[in-house]
Structure formats: C-alpha cells, structure tokens
Amino acid sequence: MPIIVNLDVMLAKRKMRSRELASRIDISEVNLSLLKTGRVKGLRFETLEKICAVLECQPGDILEYAPERNGDDIAG
C-alpha cells in the first residue's frame, strides 16, 4: 500500500501510549491499532484532526505517500 501510517513514530516522540491516545480522541484501542498498522480503508478527517491536536503535529507527520515501484498503483 502506498500510504504509510507513522502513528507509532509520533506516539514515541510524544512519549504517549496508544491507550492514552485512544481515550483522548474517543476511539477504541482496536480501531487505533488497525489505523497504526495501516489495515483501514479510510480515515475520517475528524479523527485525523483529533489525532493531530492531541499529538501537536501535522497530518504529514502521521501519513506518508510512498509510491510502489512497479506502477501497479497508477491508473491508466
């Protein structure tokens, strides 16, 4: 998948546990875990906004685009 979720990196930088973040943004630990591992199909802007507010970061600190080399991710 060309979108990489760097949520673990930001949590480590802020010395915060997933459990605390989940509680502060009001989502389940299971859903946060799925997000951290990139096993979600989408992310609400509202959730992203809450994460950024709590972690005091920008969306680009959490999400990264890394295109696949074989061109499979490009339509055309």
C-alpha positions in Angstrom: 0.0 0.0 0.0 1.5 3.4 -1.0 0.2 5.1 2.2 2.3 4.6 5.2 1.0 5.4 8.7 3.7 6.7 11.0 1.5 7.0 14.1 3.8 4.8 16.2 6.6 7.3 15.5 4.6 10.3 16.7 3.4 8.4 19.7 7.0 7.6 20.6 8.1 11.2 20.0 5.4 12.4 22.4 6.0 9.6 24.9 2.4 8.6 24.8 0.8 5.2 24.8 -1.8 4.1 22.3 -4.3 3.6 25.1 -4.0 7.2 26.2 -4.4 8.5 22.6 -7.4 6.3 22.0 -9.0 7.6 25.2 -8.3 11.2 24.4 -9.6 11.0 20.8 -12.6 8.8 21.9 -12.0 5.8 19.6 -11.5 2.2 20.6 -8.0 0.8 21.1 -8.8 -1.8 18.5 -9.6 0.8 15.9 -6.5 2.8 16.8 -4.4 -0.4 16.4 -5.9 -1.0 13.0 -5.1 2.5 12.0 -1.5 2.2 13.3 -0.9 -0.9 11.3 -2.4 0.5 8.1 -5.2 -2.0 8.0 -8.0 0.5 7.4 -9.6 1.6 4.1 -10.2 5.1 5.2 -9.7 7.7 7.9 -12.2 10.5 8.8 -10.8 14.0 8.7 -12.4 14.5 12.2 -10.3 11.6 13.6 -7.2 12.9 11.9 -7.9 16.4 13.3 -8.2 15.0 16.8 -5.0 12.9 16.5 -3.1 16.0 15.3 -4.5 18.1 18.1 -3.5 15.7 20.8 -0.1 14.9 19.4 0.5 18.5 18.3 1.6 17.6 14.8 0.6 17.9 11.2 -1.2 15.3 9.1 2.0 14.8 7.1 3.7 13.7 10.3 1.4 10.8 10.5 0.7 9.9 6.9 3.3 9.4 4.2 2.9 8.6 0.5 5.4 6.1 -0.9 4.5 5.1 -4.4 5.0 1.5 -5.3 7.9 0.9 -7.8 6.1 -1.5 -10.1 3.5 1.1 -11.2 0.5 -1.1 -10.1 -0.8 1.8 -8.0 -1.1 4.2 -11.0 -4.3 4.0 -13.1 -4.1 4.4 -16.8 
